[in-house]
Amino acid sequence: MRATTSAGLIFRVMNTSTSWRPSHIKYLAEALNRVDTLRFPADDILRRFFREHPVLGQNDRALIAEGVFAFLRRRRSLKALAQTTRWQRLALLILVREFNITLDDALELAEKKDRDWLNDLPERLSFPLRAAEDADVPDALWARLGEEYEEARRLSLAQVWQKSAHFDLRVNTQKISRDEALRVLRNESFSVAPTPYSPYGLRVFGRPMLAKHTWLMNGYLEVQSESSQIAGLLVAPKRGEMIADFCAGAGGKTLLLGMLMRSQGRLYAFDISERRLRKLAPRLARSGLSNVHPQRLSHENDIKIKRLARKMDRVLVDAPCTGTGTLQRNPDLKWCYNEEGLRELNEKQLSILSSAARLVKPQGRLVYATCSVLRAENEIIAERFLETHRDFCLCSADTLLADAKVPLDTGAYLKIFPDTHETDGFFAATFVRN
């Protein structure tokens, strides 16, 4: 099972209903064929695909990326309704069903051999589908959701996963205030508003082109979902403290923690992947932070952990997970889900959390977080940890969120859902060493 924290490609197009050309159908069909293997993250496959086709301009790439992610969100029902192995026909079906292209316009884009199939499409779209097919969820995940939630929540989650995610940014207050960022972006005609929960977030509406915006290039803004920002606020690092981001990855939460520390103290960014830490380097340079120390670990019991045992004021464990909370943003993960992979992740999550706990000093704080909506890797892992680590106790999330002035109350754990809170699904448990 593949896990990711990718924010996704920043492709935005203004009008998908009038921009398509016959050549786009050819390229979209080829891209669909590649991503359908699910061997690599869709973002990576698309980047390679676009490098191989330099003739495609920015708007062309945006259209094809939108089509690919629409396919990944609704892959199962699209395949069931299309009843074909011809990718050009699936591309046409995506245009008609997901982008509301009229049948007449689709016929203009289609090759002659696809037009009879396309004319039969209205009847095909009325075919009844099985519940999991209609929900665009693999059988194993559909069954797991049925075990953990009532039917209304299961359906609600499946429906929201069929839609694209909000696009959130985080303001780097080392360089600019959120109010100033809002004012300037609105003056540039962006439709943007403060995020409802994070005091550092901005939510961008519509479909503006942002990939090369100056403020993303110079570190004034970072692409970061609001739920990820909230996790950093639970850590609540203070200036001068020693902090560890135990699974730093490309460093989105690391940069937030460093910003909250006002670049004072010592912040370790640990990860076992050299490739992910390399991605942190340019972001760190843009951020203006000077207190971040990236460190590659050979494994979760690396000697570096032993040397720093009981020295950290706060430790964040953003654990590898199924990514089910991010299926609007990373829909390819939906089709990688399996129960064996979940069990393997559960053991890894508990092992990583136990190793990270050794870093925490007495009265220090440990935050375990996942971008998952599954109890199997959230509450159950937290409960198993407490059973074997009697020197830690659970600190209620509602109290910590109130201290951070975040208008959320989800009880003892942070639990937010895409269908309820319009964020990525996210979980966090906060422990304090007695």
Secondary structure, 3 states (H helix, E strand, C coil): CCCCCCCCCCCCCCCCCCCCCHHHHHHHHHHHHHHCCCCCCHHHHHHHHHHHCCCCCHHHHHHHHHHHHHHHHCHHHHHHHHCCCCHHHHHHHHHHHHCCCCHHHHHHHCCHHHHHHHHCHHHHCCCCCCHHHHHCCCHHHHHHHHHHCCHHHHHHHHHHHCCCCCEEEEECCCCCCHHHHHHHHHHCCCEEEECCCCCCEEEEECCCCCCCCHHHHCCCEEECCHHHHHHHHHHCCCCCCEEEECCCCCCHHHHHHHHHCCCCCEEEEEECCHHHHHHHHHHHHHHCCCCEEEEECCCCCCHHHHHCCCCEEEEEEECCCCCHHHCCCCHHHHHHCCHHHHHHHHHHHHHHHHHHHCCEEEEEEEEEEECCCCHHHCHHHHHHHHHHCCCEEEECHHHHHHHCCCCCCCCCCEEECHHHHCCCCEEEEEEEEC
